[in-house]
């Protein structure tokens, strides 16, 4: 296995570990808000989509810290505020995937039990959303040194053109 494949596997494993911790945090919060902890429905039982957004926003903060300091620590973070703005934008956009799955089971199939909610949002939706997030984070925020160098070289090549046009 080449160094590029090893780096991809290492980053993927770290990304999944960080995501696992963030997911566990979001899972506990979501289930507490929607299904309660003491046998009765939670305070947001009738608002599972809002509860999912609240729980996963907390999970996003956990995910960013782990991604920045461990999973992608050997990559440069680009963009506004060291990639934070783009990180949260990507996470918010990719949150639409599990929300769509949860909406389908809740409002189309009429299922509102803990198993249906968790399979749709925290299993199927999570897997699909995680794949989309991994690709987007590596592509747009946490760039490899080689990718960053190519991007900077291309920007320098365009600079004289922009100056000539001005």
C-alpha positions as a printed NumPy array, in Angstrom:
array([[  0.   ,   0.   ,   0.   ],
       [  1.374,   3.382,  -0.989],
       [  1.812,   6.393,   1.29 ],
       [ -1.216,   8.162,  -0.187],
       [ -3.497,   5.192,   0.532],
       [ -2.058,   4.854,   4.041],
       [ -2.701,   8.546,   4.711],
       [ -6.266,   8.22 ,   3.421],
       [ -6.918,   5.176,   5.64 ],
       [ -5.359,   6.877,   8.663],
       [ -7.363,  10.058,   8.166],
       [-10.504,   8.046,   7.506],
       [-10.067,   6.04 ,  10.725],
       [ -9.409,   9.169,  12.783],
       [-12.339,  10.958,  11.132],
       [-14.639,   8.042,  11.983],
       [-13.371,   7.971,  15.576],
       [-13.984,  11.693,  16.045],
       [-17.331,  11.325,  14.331],
       [-18.187,   8.413,  16.612],
       [-17.607,  10.511,  19.717],
       [-19.57 ,  13.446,  18.266],
       [-22.356,  11.085,  17.212],
       [-22.537,   9.544,  20.671],
       [-22.905,  13.018,  22.183],
       [-25.619,  13.944,  19.658],
       [-27.344,  10.552,  20.068],
       [-27.648,  10.927,  23.845],
       [-28.926,  14.499,  23.561],
       [-31.391,  13.672,  20.738],
       [-32.87 ,  10.671,  22.508],
       [-33.18 ,  12.579,  25.767],
       [-34.95 ,  15.468,  24.066],
       [-37.295,  13.302,  21.994],
       [-37.797,  10.084,  23.93 ],
       [-36.812,  11.076,  27.467],
       [-34.56 ,   9.278,  29.902],
       [-37.06 ,   8.267,  32.565],
       [-39.621,   6.288,  30.599],
       [-41.828,   9.089,  29.325],
       [-41.58 ,  11.134,  26.156],
       [-38.933,  13.834,  26.106],
       [-39.678,  17.56 ,  26.082],
       [-39.298,  17.729,  22.283],
       [-41.12 ,  14.505,  21.362],
       [-43.317,  16.357,  18.885],
       [-40.377,  18.334,  17.446],
       [-37.847,  15.641,  16.474],
       [-36.321,  17.67 ,  13.641],
       [-35.56 ,  20.62 ,  15.921],
       [-34.221,  18.22 ,  18.565],
       [-31.992,  16.609,  15.938],
       [-30.599,  19.997,  14.903],
       [-29.946,  20.999,  18.538],
       [-28.253,  17.692,  19.365],
       [-26.146,  17.671,  16.232],
       [-25.074,  21.274,  16.647],
       [-23.476,  20.253,  19.932],
       [-21.988,  17.246,  18.119],
       [-20.571,  19.583,  15.443],
       [-18.553,  21.496,  18.008],
       [-17.108,  18.226,  19.323],
       [-16.421,  17.112,  15.753],
       [-14.63 ,  20.316,  14.769],
       [-12.281,  20.197,  17.739],
       [-11.417,  16.556,  17.104],
       [-11.059,  17.011,  13.349],
       [ -8.857,  20.073,  13.631],
       [ -6.624,  18.853,  16.454],
       [ -6.354,  15.165,  15.567],
       [ -7.969,  13.729,  12.429],
       [ -6.685,  16.409,  10.038],
       [ -3.878,  17.902,  12.13 ],
       [ -1.339,  17.389,   9.315],
       [ -3.416,  19.358,   6.847],
       [ -3.774,  23.068,   6.501],
       [ -7.184,  24.504,   7.275],
       [ -8.19 ,  27.071,   4.679],
       [-10.921,  29.63 ,   4.56 ],
       [-12.448,  32.167,   6.889],
       [-11.5  ,  31.644,  10.56 ],
       [ -9.198,  28.718,   9.795],
       [-11.919,  26.751,   8.067],
       [-14.45 ,  27.011,  10.903],
       [-17.084,  28.783,   8.821],
       [-16.815,  26.287,   5.96 ],
       [-16.697,  23.371,   8.429],
       [-19.968,  24.397,  10.02 ],
       [-21.522,  25.197,   6.631],
       [-20.616,  21.731,   5.319],
       [-21.968,  20.113,   8.478],
       [-25.204,  22.086,   8.324],
       [-25.732,  21.22 ,   4.661],
       [-24.902,  17.548,   5.207],
       [-27.285,  17.483,   8.194],
       [-30.074,  17.684,   5.615],
       [-29.441,  14.025,   4.719],
       [-30.341,  12.481,   8.107],
       [-33.09 ,  15.082,   8.566],
       [-34.622,  13.911,   5.29 ],
       [-34.428,  10.294,   6.465],
       [-36.016,  11.196,   9.813],
       [-38.727,  13.246,   8.086],
       [-39.527,  10.338,   5.795],
       [-40.002,   7.839,   8.622],
       [-41.883,  10.311,  10.838],
       [-44.138,  12.066,   8.34 ],
       [-44.465,   9.669,   5.413],
       [-44.351,   6.297,   7.164],
       [-45.891,   7.596,  10.403],
       [-43.317,   5.902,  12.636],
       [-42.345,   7.772,  15.812],
       [-40.834,   5.147,  18.085],
       [-37.188,   5.273,  19.25 ],
       [-36.086,   2.447,  16.947],
       [-37.539,   4.053,  13.806],
       [-36.138,   7.48 ,  14.705],
       [-32.664,   6.123,  15.404],
       [-32.475,   3.804,  12.405],
       [-33.563,   6.545,  10.026],
       [-31.584,   9.479,  11.442],
       [-28.701,   7.908,  13.371],
       [-28.004,   4.896,  11.167],
       [-29.031,   5.354,   7.521],
       [-28.867,   9.154,   7.509],
       [-25.668,   9.214,   9.537],
       [-23.807,   6.886,   7.16 ],
       [-24.839,   8.87 ,   4.085],
       [-24.138,  12.228,   5.754],
       [-20.749,  11.053,   7.042],
       [-19.592,   9.995,   3.586],
       [-20.601,  13.371,   2.169],
       [-18.886,  15.231,   5.042],
       [-15.611,  13.289,   4.779],
       [-15.339,  14.049,   1.075],
       [-16.244,  17.739,   1.522],
       [-13.932,  18.359,   4.487],
       [-10.928,  16.855,   2.705],
       [-11.788,  18.65 ,  -0.527],
       [-12.58 ,  22.127,   0.734],
       [-11.197,  22.714,   4.241],
       [ -8.422,  20.424,   5.429],
       [ -6.157,  20.356,   2.398],
       [ -3.091,  18.196,   1.949],
       [  0.173,  20.148,   1.657],
       [  0.431,  19.149,  -2.025],
       [ -3.129,  20.319,  -2.78 ],
       [ -2.545,  23.577,  -0.929],
       [  0.674,  24.158,  -2.875],
       [ -1.114,  23.548,  -6.207],
       [ -3.905,  25.925,  -5.173],
       [ -1.42 ,  28.666,  -4.232],
       [  0.541,  28.172,  -7.464],
       [ -2.644,  28.505,  -9.522],
       [ -3.587,  31.655,  -7.609],
       [ -0.157,  33.163,  -8.295],
       [ -0.548,  32.4  , -12.004],
       [ -3.894,  34.219, -12.081],
       [ -2.553,  37.243, -10.162],
       [ -0.757,  38.923, -13.08 ],
       [ -3.854,  38.497, -15.281],
       [ -6.026,  40.244, -12.688],
       [ -3.485,  43.045, -12.324],
       [ -3.3  ,  43.523, -16.119],
       [ -7.081,  43.766, -16.381],
       [ -7.316,  46.38 , -13.624]])
